Amino acid sequence: MPQHMPAAIGAKQLRDGYRSLFSVLKYDLSFTILETVVVSEEWAFARSETTGSSIVGGNGMPEANKELFVLKKVDGEWLIARYCMCTSRPALAK
């Protein structure tokens, strides 16, 4: 569920959405894993923070986000079952 966009449902919507996004945006980001918790044999979650910049047409914009990943183990491999992010930058003045 990216900020200001509808939630993508299913692998095809995710793939198409990220292809479209990465065709216009480039990122220079650092990720920090804040917490990982295995809740059961099949489920876990992870929290992270991201800082850096996104680049559109040669112009960089600061990025600072918080993310939550819900993971599900399928055939012995942890996969992202749900993902949500929001900015941690201050709100723009009105």
N, CA, C and O atoms as a CHARMM CRD file, in Angstrom:
* protein
*
  376
    1    1 MET  N      0.83400  -1.17500   0.00000 PROA 1      0.00000
    2    1 MET  CA     0.00000   0.00000   0.00000 PROA 1      0.00000
    3    1 MET  C      0.88100   1.24100   0.00000 PROA 1      0.00000
    4    1 MET  O      1.15100   1.80100   1.06200 PROA 1      0.00000
    5    2 PRO  N      1.32700   1.67400  -1.15500 PROA 2      0.00000
    6    2 PRO  CA     2.12900   2.88800  -1.19900 PROA 2      0.00000
    7    2 PRO  C      1.29100   4.11900  -0.88500 PROA 2      0.00000
    8    2 PRO  O      0.08900   4.16000  -1.14800 PROA 2      0.00000
    9    3 GLN  N      1.94600   5.10800  -0.32200 PROA 3      0.00000
   10    3 GLN  CA     1.26600   6.34300   0.05500 PROA 3      0.00000
   11    3 GLN  C      0.66500   7.01800  -1.17000 PROA 3      0.00000
   12    3 GLN  O      1.29800   7.09500  -2.22300 PROA 3      0.00000
   13    4 HSD  N     -0.55900   7.50600  -1.02200 PROA 4      0.00000
   14    4 HSD  CA    -1.28500   8.26500  -2.05600 PROA 4      0.00000
   15    4 HSD  C     -1.61100   7.42600  -3.30000 PROA 4      0.00000
   16    4 HSD  O     -1.87100   7.98200  -4.36800 PROA 4      0.00000
   17    5 MET  N     -1.60000   6.11700  -3.17200 PROA 5      0.00000
   18    5 MET  CA    -1.90700   5.24600  -4.31100 PROA 5      0.00000
   19    5 MET  C     -2.79200   4.10300  -3.82600 PROA 5      0.00000
   20    5 MET  O     -2.74700   3.74600  -2.64900 PROA 5      0.00000
   21    6 PRO  N     -3.59100   3.52700  -4.71400 PROA 6      0.00000
   22    6 PRO  CA    -4.40000   2.37500  -4.30300 PROA 6      0.00000
   23    6 PRO  C     -3.50800   1.16100  -4.05300 PROA 6      0.00000
   24    6 PRO  O     -2.40700   1.05500  -4.59300 PROA 6      0.00000
   25    7 ALA  N     -4.00700   0.25900  -3.23000 PROA 7      0.00000
   26    7 ALA  CA    -3.26200  -0.96900  -2.93200 PROA 7      0.00000
   27    7 ALA  C     -3.20800  -1.85400  -4.16800 PROA 7      0.00000
   28    7 ALA  O     -4.19600  -1.99300  -4.88800 PROA 7      0.00000
   29    8 ALA  N     -2.06000  -2.44200  -4.40300 PROA 8      0.00000
   30    8 ALA  CA    -1.91200  -3.42900  -5.48500 PROA 8      0.00000
   31    8 ALA  C     -2.33200  -4.78200  -4.92500 PROA 8      0.00000
   32    8 ALA  O     -2.02200  -5.11600  -3.78200 PROA 8      0.00000
   33    9 ILE  N     -3.03200  -5.54500  -5.73300 PROA 9      0.00000
   34    9 ILE  CA    -3.49900  -6.86300  -5.31500 PROA 9      0.00000
   35    9 ILE  C     -2.98500  -7.88500  -6.31100 PROA 9      0.00000
   36    9 ILE  O     -3.31000  -7.82900  -7.49700 PROA 9      0.00000
   37   10 GLY  N     -2.18700  -8.81100  -5.82800 PROA 10     0.00000
   38   10 GLY  CA    -1.68000  -9.88000  -6.68400 PROA 10     0.00000
   39   10 GLY  C     -0.35800  -9.53300  -7.34400 PROA 10     0.00000
   40   10 GLY  O      0.02300  -8.36700  -7.45000 PROA 10     0.00000
   41   11 ALA  N      0.32700 -10.57400  -7.78300 PROA 11     0.00000
   42   11 ALA  CA     1.66400 -10.44200  -8.36100 PROA 11     0.00000
   43   11 ALA  C      1.66300  -9.57500  -9.61700 PROA 11     0.00000
   44   11 ALA  O      2.58200  -8.77800  -9.80400 PROA 11     0.00000
   45   12 LYS  N      0.66100  -9.70600 -10.47700 PROA 12     0.00000
   46   12 LYS  CA     0.65000  -8.93800 -11.72700 PROA 12     0.00000
   47   12 LYS  C      0.54100  -7.43800 -11.44500 PROA 12     0.00000
   48   12 LYS  O      1.28300  -6.64800 -12.02900 PROA 12     0.00000
   49   13 GLN  N     -0.36600  -7.03800 -10.56700 PROA 13     0.00000
   50   13 GLN  CA    -0.50100  -5.61300 -10.25000 PROA 13     0.00000
   51   13 GLN  C      0.77500  -5.07500  -9.61500 PROA 13     0.00000
   52   13 GLN  O      1.19400  -3.95900  -9.92300 PROA 13     0.00000
   53   14 LEU  N      1.39800  -5.85000  -8.73500 PROA 14     0.00000
   54   14 LEU  CA     2.66200  -5.42300  -8.12900 PROA 14     0.00000
   55   14 LEU  C      3.74600  -5.23700  -9.18500 PROA 14     0.00000
   56   14 LEU  O      4.41400  -4.20400  -9.22900 PROA 14     0.00000
   57   15 ARG  N      3.90900  -6.23900 -10.02400 PROA 15     0.00000
   58   15 ARG  CA     4.93000  -6.19800 -11.08300 PROA 15     0.00000
   59   15 ARG  C      4.70900  -4.99700 -11.99700 PROA 15     0.00000
   60   15 ARG  O      5.64000  -4.23700 -12.26500 PROA 15     0.00000
   61   16 ASP  N      3.46900  -4.82600 -12.47700 PROA 16     0.00000
   62   16 ASP  CA     3.15600  -3.71800 -13.38000 PROA 16     0.00000
   63   16 ASP  C      3.36900  -2.36700 -12.71000 PROA 16     0.00000
   64   16 ASP  O      3.90900  -1.44500 -13.32100 PROA 16     0.00000
   65   17 GLY  N      2.94300  -2.25000 -11.44800 PROA 17     0.00000
   66   17 GLY  CA     3.09100  -0.99700 -10.72200 PROA 17     0.00000
   67   17 GLY  C      4.54600  -0.61300 -10.51900 PROA 17     0.00000
   68   17 GLY  O      4.92000   0.54300 -10.71400 PROA 17     0.00000
   69   18 TYR  N      5.36800  -1.58200 -10.12600 PROA 18     0.00000
   70   18 TYR  CA     6.78600  -1.26800  -9.90900 PROA 18     0.00000
   71   18 TYR  C      7.52800  -1.02600 -11.21900 PROA 18     0.00000
   72   18 TYR  O      8.43000  -0.19000 -11.26600 PROA 18     0.00000
   73   19 ARG  N      7.17300  -1.72900 -12.26600 PROA 19     0.00000
   74   19 ARG  CA     7.80000  -1.44500 -13.57700 PROA 19     0.00000
   75   19 ARG  C      7.51300  -0.01400 -13.99500 PROA 19     0.00000
   76   19 ARG  O      8.40500   0.69000 -14.46800 PROA 19     0.00000
   77   20 SER  N      6.27600   0.41600 -13.82400 PROA 20     0.00000
   78   20 SER  CA     5.89500   1.77700 -14.17700 PROA 20     0.00000
   79   20 SER  C      6.64200   2.78600 -13.30400 PROA 20     0.00000
   80   20 SER  O      7.17000   3.77700 -13.80900 PROA 20     0.00000
   81   21 LEU  N      6.68500   2.53400 -12.00600 PROA 21     0.00000
   82   21 LEU  CA     7.36100   3.42800 -11.07600 PROA 21     0.00000
   83   21 LEU  C      8.84900   3.54400 -11.39600 PROA 21     0.00000
   84   21 LEU  O      9.38600   4.64900 -11.46900 PROA 21     0.00000
   85   22 PHE  N      9.51600   2.40100 -11.58600 PROA 22     0.00000
   86   22 PHE  CA    10.95900   2.41600 -11.82300 PROA 22     0.00000
   87   22 PHE  C     11.32500   2.90700 -13.22100 PROA 22     0.00000
   88   22 PHE  O     12.49700   3.16600 -13.49300 PROA 22     0.00000
   89   23 SER  N     10.34800   3.04100 -14.10700 PROA 23     0.00000
   90   23 SER  CA    10.64500   3.60400 -15.42500 PROA 23     0.00000
   91   23 SER  C     10.85000   5.11500 -15.35700 PROA 23     0.00000
   92   23 SER  O     11.48300   5.69100 -16.24200 PROA 23     0.00000
   93   24 VAL  N     10.31800   5.76700 -14.31300 PROA 24     0.00000
   94   24 VAL  CA    10.46600   7.21600 -14.19700 PROA 24     0.00000
   95   24 VAL  C     11.28800   7.64100 -12.98100 PROA 24     0.00000
   96   24 VAL  O     11.81600   8.75200 -12.95200 PROA 24     0.00000
   97   25 LEU  N     11.39900   6.78000 -11.99100 PROA 25     0.00000
   98   25 LEU  CA    12.12600   7.11600 -10.76400 PROA 25     0.00000
   99   25 LEU  C     13.35700   6.24700 -10.60800 PROA 25     0.00000
  100   25 LEU  O     13.34200   5.06200 -10.94100 PROA 25     0.00000
  101   26 LYS  N     14.41000   6.83600 -10.10400 PROA 26     0.00000
  102   26 LYS  CA    15.60500   6.10600  -9.69400 PROA 26     0.00000
  103   26 LYS  C     15.80600   6.41000  -8.21400 PROA 26     0.00000
  104   26 LYS  O     15.46300   7.49800  -7.75000 PROA 26     0.00000
  105   27 TYR  N     16.35300   5.46400  -7.48200 PROA 27     0.00000
  106   27 TYR  CA    16.51300   5.63700  -6.04800 PROA 27     0.00000
  107   27 TYR  C     17.95500   5.45600  -5.62400 PROA 27     0.00000
  108   27 TYR  O     18.69300   4.65200  -6.19400 PROA 27     0.00000
  109   28 ASP  N     18.34600   6.21800  -4.61400 PROA 28     0.00000
  110   28 ASP  CA    19.60700   6.04400  -3.91000 PROA 28     0.00000
  111   28 ASP  C     19.22600   5.98800  -2.43000 PROA 28     0.00000
  112   28 ASP  O     19.13000   7.02400  -1.77200 PROA 28     0.00000
  113   29 LEU  N     19.01000   4.78200  -1.91100 PROA 29     0.00000
  114   29 LEU  CA    18.43000   4.60800  -0.58700 PROA 29     0.00000
  115   29 LEU  C     19.28700   3.72100   0.30200 PROA 29     0.00000
  116   29 LEU  O     20.01900   2.85100  -0.16900 PROA 29     0.00000
  117   30 SER  N     19.17400   3.96700   1.59900 PROA 30     0.00000
  118   30 SER  CA    19.77200   3.10300   2.61600 PROA 30     0.00000
  119   30 SER  C     18.63900   2.55400   3.47400 PROA 30     0.00000
  120   30 SER  O     17.74800   3.29500   3.88900 PROA 30     0.00000
  121   31 PHE  N     18.68000   1.26000   3.73400 PROA 31     0.00000
  122   31 PHE  CA    17.65300   0.59600   4.52300 PROA 31     0.00000
  123   31 PHE  C     18.22400   0.19500   5.88000 PROA 31     0.00000
  124   31 PHE  O     19.35600  -0.27900   5.97800 PROA 31     0.00000
  125   32 THR  N     17.42700   0.39200   6.91400 PROA 32     0.00000
  126   32 THR  CA    17.78300  -0.05400   8.25500 PROA 32     0.00000
  127   32 THR  C     16.66100  -0.93800   8.77000 PROA 32     0.00000
  128   32 THR  O     15.52000  -0.49400   8.89300 PROA 32     0.00000
  129   33 ILE  N     16.98300  -2.18800   9.07000 PROA 33     0.00000
  130   33 ILE  CA    15.99400  -3.09600   9.65800 PROA 33     0.00000
  131   33 ILE  C     15.92100  -2.78200  11.14200 PROA 33     0.00000
  132   33 ILE  O     16.92700  -2.87400  11.84500 PROA 33     0.00000
  133   34 LEU  N     14.74800  -2.41300  11.62400 PROA 34     0.00000
  134   34 LEU  CA    14.56100  -2.04100  13.02100 PROA 34     0.00000
  135   34 LEU  C     14.13000  -3.21300  13.88400 PROA 34     0.00000
  136   34 LEU  O     14.47100  -3.28500  15.06500 PROA 34     0.00000
  137   35 GLU  N     13.37400  -4.13600  13.28800 PROA 35     0.00000
  138   35 GLU  CA    12.80500  -5.22100  14.07900 PROA 35     0.00000
  139   35 GLU  C     12.37000  -6.34500  13.14800 PROA 35     0.00000
  140   35 GLU  O     11.80700  -6.10300  12.08100 PROA 35     0.00000
  141   36 THR  N     12.63500  -7.55600  13.56100 PROA 36     0.00000
  142   36 THR  CA    12.05900  -8.72900  12.89600 PROA 36     0.00000
  143   36 THR  C     11.50400  -9.63300  13.98200 PROA 36     0.00000
  144   36 THR  O     12.16300  -9.88700  14.99100 PROA 36     0.00000
  145   37 VAL  N     10.29500 -10.11300  13.76800 PROA 37     0.00000
  146   37 VAL  CA     9.63200 -10.97300  14.74200 PROA 37     0.00000
  147   37 VAL  C      9.00200 -12.14500  13.99700 PROA 37     0.00000
  148   37 VAL  O      8.16800 -11.95200  13.11200 PROA 37     0.00000
  149   38 VAL  N      9.40600 -13.35400  14.36000 PROA 38     0.00000
  150   38 VAL  CA     8.77100 -14.55500  13.83700 PROA 38     0.00000
  151   38 VAL  C      7.63600 -14.88500  14.78700 PROA 38     0.00000
  152   38 VAL  O      7.86400 -15.18200  15.96000 PROA 38     0.00000
  153   39 VAL  N      6.41000 -14.83300  14.27900 PROA 39     0.00000
  154   39 VAL  CA     5.22300 -15.01900  15.09700 PROA 39     0.00000
  155   39 VAL  C      4.83200 -16.49600  15.17500 PROA 39     0.00000
  156   39 VAL  O      4.32800 -16.96300  16.19600 PROA 39     0.00000
  157   40 SER  N      5.06800 -17.21700  14.09000 PROA 40     0.00000
  158   40 SER  CA     4.75900 -18.64400  14.03600 PROA 40     0.00000
  159   40 SER  C      5.67200 -19.27600  12.98600 PROA 40     0.00000
  160   40 SER  O      6.53800 -18.60600  12.42300 PROA 40     0.00000
  161   41 GLU  N      5.47700 -20.55700  12.73100 PROA 41     0.00000
  162   41 GLU  CA     6.28400 -21.23100  11.71100 PROA 41     0.00000
  163   41 GLU  C      6.04600 -20.67100  10.31900 PROA 41     0.00000
  164   41 GLU  O      6.90200 -20.79700   9.44400 PROA 41     0.00000
  165   42 GLU  N      4.87700 -20.04500  10.10500 PROA 42     0.00000
  166   42 GLU  CA     4.52400 -19.53500   8.77600 PROA 42     0.00000
  167   42 GLU  C      4.51200 -18.02400   8.65600 PROA 42     0.00000
  168   42 GLU  O      4.55200 -17.50600   7.54000 PROA 42     0.00000
  169   43 TRP  N      4.45800 -17.29300   9.76800 PROA 43     0.00000
  170   43 TRP  CA     4.25200 -15.85400   9.70100 PROA 43     0.00000
  171   43 TRP  C      5.31200 -15.09400  10.49500 PROA 43     0.00000
  172   43 TRP  O      5.77100 -15.54600  11.54400 PROA 43     0.00000
  173   44 ALA  N      5.68800 -13.92500   9.96600 PROA 44     0.00000
  174   44 ALA  CA     6.62300 -13.03300  10.63700 PROA 44     0.00000
  175   44 ALA  C      6.34200 -11.61000  10.16500 PROA 44     0.00000
  176   44 ALA  O      5.62300 -11.39200   9.19000 PROA 44     0.00000
  177   45 PHE  N      6.92500 -10.64600  10.87800 PROA 45     0.00000
  178   45 PHE  CA     6.85900  -9.27500  10.37400 PROA 45     0.00000
  179   45 PHE  C      8.20300  -8.59700  10.58400 PROA 45     0.00000
  180   45 PHE  O      9.00600  -9.00900  11.42100 PROA 45     0.00000
  181   46 ALA  N      8.42300  -7.55900   9.81100 PROA 46     0.00000
  182   46 ALA  CA     9.65100  -6.77500   9.91000 PROA 46     0.00000
  183   46 ALA  C      9.30200  -5.30400   9.75500 PROA 46     0.00000
  184   46 ALA  O      8.44300  -4.93000   8.95700 PROA 46     0.00000
  185   47 ARG  N      9.99500  -4.47300  10.54300 PROA 47     0.00000
  186   47 ARG  CA     9.86600  -3.01800  10.41300 PROA 47     0.00000
  187   47 ARG  C     11.20400  -2.46100   9.95800 PROA 47     0.00000
  188   47 ARG  O     12.26300  -2.93700  10.36700 PROA 47     0.00000
  189   48 SER  N     11.14100  -1.44400   9.10600 PROA 48     0.00000
  190   48 SER  CA    12.38100  -0.83500   8.61500 PROA 48     0.00000
  191   48 SER  C     12.19400   0.66400   8.40600 PROA 48     0.00000
  192   48 SER  O     11.07800   1.18300   8.39500 PROA 48     0.00000
  193   49 GLU  N     13.33000   1.33500   8.24100 PROA 49     0.00000
  194   49 GLU  CA    13.35200   2.74500   7.85700 PROA 49     0.00000
  195   49 GLU  C     14.22900   2.88100   6.62600 PROA 49     0.00000
  196   49 GLU  O     15.20300   2.14900   6.45400 PROA 49     0.00000
  197   50 THR  N     13.87000   3.82200   5.77900 PROA 50     0.00000
  198   50 THR  CA    14.61900   4.07600   4.55400 PROA 50     0.00000
  199   50 THR  C     14.94600   5.56800   4.49000 PROA 50     0.00000
  200   50 THR  O     14.09000   6.41100   4.75800 PROA 50     0.00000
  201   51 THR  N     16.18600   5.88300   4.13500 PROA 51     0.00000
  202   51 THR  CA    16.57100   7.27900   3.91400 PROA 51     0.00000
  203   51 THR  C     17.38400   7.36700   2.62700 PROA 51     0.00000
  204   51 THR  O     17.99900   6.38700   2.20600 PROA 51     0.00000
  205   52 GLY  N     17.38300   8.51500   2.02200 PROA 52     0.00000
  206   52 GLY  CA    18.14800   8.71500   0.79600 PROA 52     0.00000
  207   52 GLY  C     17.43600   9.69100  -0.10300 PROA 52     0.00000
  208   52 GLY  O     16.88000  10.68900   0.35500 PROA 52     0.00000
  209   53 SER  N     17.45800   9.39200  -1.41200 PROA 53     0.00000
  210   53 SER  CA    16.80100  10.29300  -2.35700 PROA 53     0.00000
  211   53 SER  C     16.19700   9.50600  -3.51000 PROA 53     0.00000
  212   53 SER  O     16.64500   8.41600  -3.86500 PROA 53     0.00000
  213   54 SER  N     15.15900  10.10900  -4.07600 PROA 54     0.00000
  214   54 SER  CA    14.58800   9.61100  -5.31800 PROA 54     0.00000
  215   54 SER  C     14.95900  10.61700  -6.39100 PROA 54     0.00000
  216   54 SER  O     15.03300  11.81800  -6.12900 PROA 54     0.00000
  217   55 ILE  N     15.18900  10.12900  -7.59500 PROA 55     0.00000
  218   55 ILE  CA    15.67800  10.98400  -8.67100 PROA 55     0.00000
  219   55 ILE  C     14.70900  10.89500  -9.84700 PROA 55     0.00000
  220   55 ILE  O     14.44500   9.81600 -10.37700 PROA 55     0.00000
  221   56 VAL  N     14.18800  12.05800 -10.24100 PROA 56     0.00000
  222   56 VAL  CA    13.28000  12.15400 -11.37900 PROA 56     0.00000
  223   56 VAL  C     13.88900  13.14100 -12.35300 PROA 56     0.00000
  224   56 VAL  O     14.06700  14.31300 -12.02200 PROA 56     0.00000
  225   57 GLY  N     14.20800  12.68000 -13.54700 PROA 57     0.00000
  226   57 GLY  CA    14.75600  13.56700 -14.56600 PROA 57     0.00000
  227   57 GLY  C     16.01000  14.31200 -14.12500 PROA 57     0.00000
  228   57 GLY  O     16.21000  15.46300 -14.51100 PROA 57     0.00000
  229   58 GLY  N     16.84900  13.67400 -13.32900 PROA 58     0.00000
  230   58 GLY  CA    18.09200  14.29100 -12.89100 PROA 58     0.00000
  231   58 GLY  C     17.97900  15.11900 -11.62700 PROA 58     0.00000
  232   58 GLY  O     18.99900  15.54800 -11.08600 PROA 58     0.00000
  233   59 ASN  N     16.76200  15.35800 -11.13400 PROA 59     0.00000
  234   59 ASN  CA    16.55700  16.13300  -9.91500 PROA 59     0.00000
  235   59 ASN  C     16.31300  15.20100  -8.74300 PROA 59     0.00000
  236   59 ASN  O     15.40600  14.37000  -8.78200 PROA 59     0.00000
  237   60 GLY  N     17.13100  15.33800  -7.68600 PROA 60     0.00000
  238   60 GLY  CA    16.97800  14.50300  -6.50000 PROA 60     0.00000
  239   60 GLY  C     16.02200  15.11300  -5.49600 PROA 60     0.00000
  240   60 GLY  O     15.99100  16.33000  -5.31200 PROA 60     0.00000
  241   61 MET  N     15.24800  14.26600  -4.85200 PROA 61     0.00000
  242   61 MET  CA    14.33800  14.68900  -3.79100 PROA 61     0.00000
  243   61 MET  C     14.62000  13.81100  -2.57800 PROA 61     0.00000
  244   61 MET  O     14.79800  12.60200  -2.72400 PROA 61     0.00000
  245   62 PRO  N     14.66500  14.40700  -1.36900 PROA 62     0.00000
  246   62 PRO  CA    14.93100  13.59900  -0.18600 PROA 62     0.00000
  247   62 PRO  C     13.82400  12.57900   0.05500 PROA 62     0.00000
  248   62 PRO  O     12.64800  12.84700  -0.19100 PROA 62     0.00000
  249   63 GLU  N     14.21900  11.41200   0.53700 PROA 63     0.00000
  250   63 GLU  CA    13.28100  10.35000   0.89000 PROA 63     0.00000
  251   63 GLU  C     13.53100   9.95100   2.33300 PROA 63     0.00000
  252   63 GLU  O     14.68100   9.87300   2.76500 PROA 63     0.00000
  253   64 ALA  N     12.48200   9.70200   3.07200 PROA 64     0.00000
  254   64 ALA  CA    12.56300   9.14700   4.42200 PROA 64     0.00000
  255   64 ALA  C     11.24700   8.43400   4.66700 PROA 64     0.00000
  256   64 ALA  O     10.19000   9.06400   4.71200 PROA 64     0.00000
  257   65 ASN  N     11.31100   7.13000   4.82300 PROA 65     0.00000
  258   65 ASN  CA    10.09600   6.32500   4.94400 PROA 65     0.00000
  259   65 ASN  C     10.20000   5.32800   6.08300 PROA 65     0.00000
  260   65 ASN  O     11.28900   4.98800   6.54500 PROA 65     0.00000
  261   66 LYS  N      9.04100   4.87200   6.52100 PROA 66     0.00000
  262   66 LYS  CA     8.92400   3.76700   7.46400 PROA 66     0.00000
  263   66 LYS  C      8.16700   2.67300   6.72600 PROA 66     0.00000
  264   66 LYS  O      7.22200   2.96000   5.99100 PROA 66     0.00000
  265   67 GLU  N      8.57900   1.40900   6.91900 PROA 67     0.00000
  266   67 GLU  CA     7.94000   0.29900   6.21700 PROA 67     0.00000
  267   67 GLU  C      7.57000  -0.80200   7.20300 PROA 67     0.00000
  268   67 GLU  O      8.22100  -0.99300   8.23000 PROA 67     0.00000
  269   68 LEU  N      6.51400  -1.51200   6.85900 PROA 68     0.00000
  270   68 LEU  CA     6.09800  -2.70400   7.59700 PROA 68     0.00000
  271   68 LEU  C      5.88800  -3.82100   6.58900 PROA 68     0.00000
  272   68 LEU  O      5.11800  -3.68000   5.63900 PROA 68     0.00000
  273   69 PHE  N      6.57700  -4.92700   6.80300 PROA 69     0.00000
  274   69 PHE  CA     6.45900  -6.10500   5.95300 PROA 69     0.00000
  275   69 PHE  C      5.82300  -7.22100   6.76300 PROA 69     0.00000
  276   69 PHE  O      6.25900  -7.50100   7.88000 PROA 69     0.00000
  277   70 VAL  N      4.80100  -7.86100   6.21800 PROA 70     0.00000
  278   70 VAL  CA     4.26100  -9.09400   6.77500 PROA 70     0.00000
  279   70 VAL  C      4.75200 -10.20500   5.85700 PROA 70     0.00000
  280   70 VAL  O      4.52700 -10.17200   4.64700 PROA 70     0.00000
  281   71 LEU  N      5.41800 -11.18000   6.44000 PROA 71     0.00000
  282   71 LEU  CA     6.05200 -12.25300   5.66600 PROA 71     0.00000
  283   71 LEU  C      5.35400 -13.57700   5.92400 PROA 71     0.00000
  284   71 LEU  O      4.89100 -13.84600   7.03300 PROA 71     0.00000
  285   72 LYS  N      5.28400 -14.40300   4.88200 PROA 72     0.00000
  286   72 LYS  CA     4.71100 -15.74100   4.99600 PROA 72     0.00000
  287   72 LYS  C      5.71100 -16.73500   4.42500 PROA 72     0.00000
  288   72 LYS  O      6.27600 -16.52700   3.35100 PROA 72     0.00000
  289   73 LYS  N      5.91800 -17.81800   5.16300 PROA 73     0.00000
  290   73 LYS  CA     6.83800 -18.85000   4.68800 PROA 73     0.00000
  291   73 LYS  C      6.08400 -19.79800   3.76000 PROA 73     0.00000
  292   73 LYS  O      5.09000 -20.40900   4.15300 PROA 73     0.00000
  293   74 VAL  N      6.56800 -19.91100   2.53000 PROA 74     0.00000
  294   74 VAL  CA     5.96100 -20.77100   1.51600 PROA 74     0.00000
  295   74 VAL  C      7.06200 -21.67700   0.97700 PROA 74     0.00000
  296   74 VAL  O      8.07300 -21.19800   0.46300 PROA 74     0.00000
  297   75 ASP  N      6.86200 -22.97900   1.09500 PROA 75     0.00000
  298   75 ASP  CA     7.85800 -23.95400   0.62900 PROA 75     0.00000
  299   75 ASP  C      9.25100 -23.66000   1.19300 PROA 75     0.00000
  300   75 ASP  O     10.25500 -23.75800   0.48800 PROA 75     0.00000
  301   76 GLY  N      9.29100 -23.29600   2.48400 PROA 76     0.00000
  302   76 GLY  CA    10.56000 -23.06500   3.15400 PROA 76     0.00000
  303   76 GLY  C     11.19900 -21.70900   2.90500 PROA 76     0.00000
  304   76 GLY  O     12.30400 -21.46100   3.38600 PROA 76     0.00000
  305   77 GLU  N     10.53300 -20.82000   2.16500 PROA 77     0.00000
  306   77 GLU  CA    11.10100 -19.51700   1.82100 PROA 77     0.00000
  307   77 GLU  C     10.19000 -18.40000   2.31700 PROA 77     0.00000
  308   77 GLU  O      8.97600 -18.45400   2.11800 PROA 77     0.00000
  309   78 TRP  N     10.77300 -17.38000   2.96900 PROA 78     0.00000
  310   78 TRP  CA     9.98800 -16.24300   3.42900 PROA 78     0.00000
  311   78 TRP  C      9.67700 -15.32700   2.24600 PROA 78     0.00000
  312   78 TRP  O     10.57500 -14.86800   1.54000 PROA 78     0.00000
  313   79 LEU  N      8.37500 -15.07100   2.04700 PROA 79     0.00000
  314   79 LEU  CA     7.90900 -14.18900   0.96600 PROA 79     0.00000
  315   79 LEU  C      7.14100 -13.01800   1.56700 PROA 79     0.00000
  316   79 LEU  O      6.56300 -13.13700   2.64700 PROA 79     0.00000
  317   80 ILE  N      7.13700 -11.90400   0.87500 PROA 80     0.00000
  318   80 ILE  CA     6.36700 -10.74600   1.33700 PROA 80     0.00000
  319   80 ILE  C      4.89600 -11.00500   1.04100 PROA 80     0.00000
  320   80 ILE  O      4.49600 -11.13400  -0.11700 PROA 80     0.00000
  321   81 ALA  N      4.09500 -11.08000   2.10300 PROA 81     0.00000
  322   81 ALA  CA     2.65500 -11.28600   1.95200 PROA 81     0.00000
  323   81 ALA  C      1.91100  -9.95200   1.93300 PROA 81     0.00000
  324   81 ALA  O      0.91300  -9.80000   1.22900 PROA 81     0.00000
  325   82 ARG  N      2.40500  -8.98800   2.71100 PROA 82     0.00000
  326   82 ARG  CA     1.81900  -7.65100   2.76100 PROA 82     0.00000
  327   82 ARG  C      2.94800  -6.65100   2.98700 PROA 82     0.00000
  328   82 ARG  O      3.96100  -6.97300   3.60800 PROA 82     0.00000
  329   83 TYR  N      2.76100  -5.42500   2.47400 PROA 83     0.00000
  330   83 TYR  CA     3.75900  -4.37200   2.61800 PROA 83     0.00000
  331   83 TYR  C      3.02800  -3.04400   2.73300 PROA 83     0.00000
  332   83 TYR  O      2.08600  -2.77400   1.98700 PROA 83     0.00000
  333   84 CYS  N      3.46600  -2.22100   3.67000 PROA 84     0.00000
  334   84 CYS  CA     2.87400  -0.89900   3.83600 PROA 84     0.00000
  335   84 CYS  C      3.99400   0.07600   4.16600 PROA 84     0.00000
  336   84 CYS  O      4.91400  -0.26400   4.90900 PROA 84     0.00000
  337   85 MET  N      3.92100   1.28400   3.62100 PROA 85     0.00000
  338   85 MET  CA     4.94300   2.29500   3.89700 PROA 85     0.00000
  339   85 MET  C      4.28400   3.64900   4.04700 PROA 85     0.00000
  340   85 MET  O      3.18100   3.88800   3.55500 PROA 85     0.00000
  341   86 CYS  N      4.98600   4.52200   4.73700 PROA 86     0.00000
  342   86 CYS  CA     4.55900   5.92000   4.82800 PROA 86     0.00000
  343   86 CYS  C      5.79700   6.78100   4.98200 PROA 86     0.00000
  344   86 CYS  O      6.84200   6.31300   5.43600 PROA 86     0.00000
  345   87 THR  N      5.67400   8.01800   4.60900 PROA 87     0.00000
  346   87 THR  CA     6.79200   8.93600   4.73400 PROA 87     0.00000
  347   87 THR  C      7.03500   9.27000   6.19900 PROA 87     0.00000
  348   87 THR  O      6.10100   9.29000   7.00000 PROA 87     0.00000
  349   88 SER  N      8.26800   9.52800   6.54200 PROA 88     0.00000
  350   88 SER  CA     8.59100  10.02200   7.87800 PROA 88     0.00000
  351   88 SER  C      9.13700  11.44500   7.79300 PROA 88     0.00000
  352   88 SER  O      9.65400  11.98600   8.77000 PROA 88     0.00000
  353   89 ARG  N      9.01300  12.04300   6.60600 PROA 89     0.00000
  354   89 ARG  CA     9.38800  13.45100   6.43600 PROA 89     0.00000
  355   89 ARG  C      8.28400  14.33300   6.99500 PROA 89     0.00000
  356   89 ARG  O      7.12200  13.92600   7.01000 PROA 89     0.00000
  357   90 PRO  N      8.61800  15.51900   7.45000 PROA 90     0.00000
  358   90 PRO  CA     7.58400  16.42900   7.96500 PROA 90     0.00000
  359   90 PRO  C      6.56200  16.76900   6.88100 PROA 90     0.00000
  360   90 PRO  O      6.87900  16.79700   5.69200 PROA 90     0.00000
  361   91 ALA  N      5.34100  17.02300   7.31500 PROA 91     0.00000
  362   91 ALA  CA     4.28500  17.42500   6.37900 PROA 91     0.00000
  363   91 ALA  C      4.64400  18.76300   5.74300 PROA 91     0.00000
  364   91 ALA  O      5.26400  19.62200   6.36900 PROA 91     0.00000
  365   92 LEU  N      4.24100  18.91600   4.49400 PROA 92     0.00000
  366   92 LEU  CA     4.47400  20.18800   3.79500 PROA 92     0.00000
  367   92 LEU  C      3.57000  21.26800   4.37100 PROA 92     0.00000
  368   92 LEU  O      2.42400  20.99700   4.73200 PROA 92     0.00000
  369   93 ALA  N      4.07600  22.47100   4.45600 PROA 93     0.00000
  370   93 ALA  CA     3.28500  23.60400   4.94900 PROA 93     0.00000
  371   93 ALA  C      2.16500  23.90400   3.96200 PROA 93     0.00000
  372   93 ALA  O      2.34600  23.78400   2.75000 PROA 93     0.00000
  373   94 LYS  N      1.01800  24.29300   4.48200 PROA 94     0.00000
  374   94 LYS  CA    -0.12800  24.60400   3.61900 PROA 94     0.00000
  375   94 LYS  C     -0.17400  26.06500   3.30400 PROA 94     0.00000
  376   94 LYS  O     -1.07000  26.51400   2.58900 PROA 94     0.00000
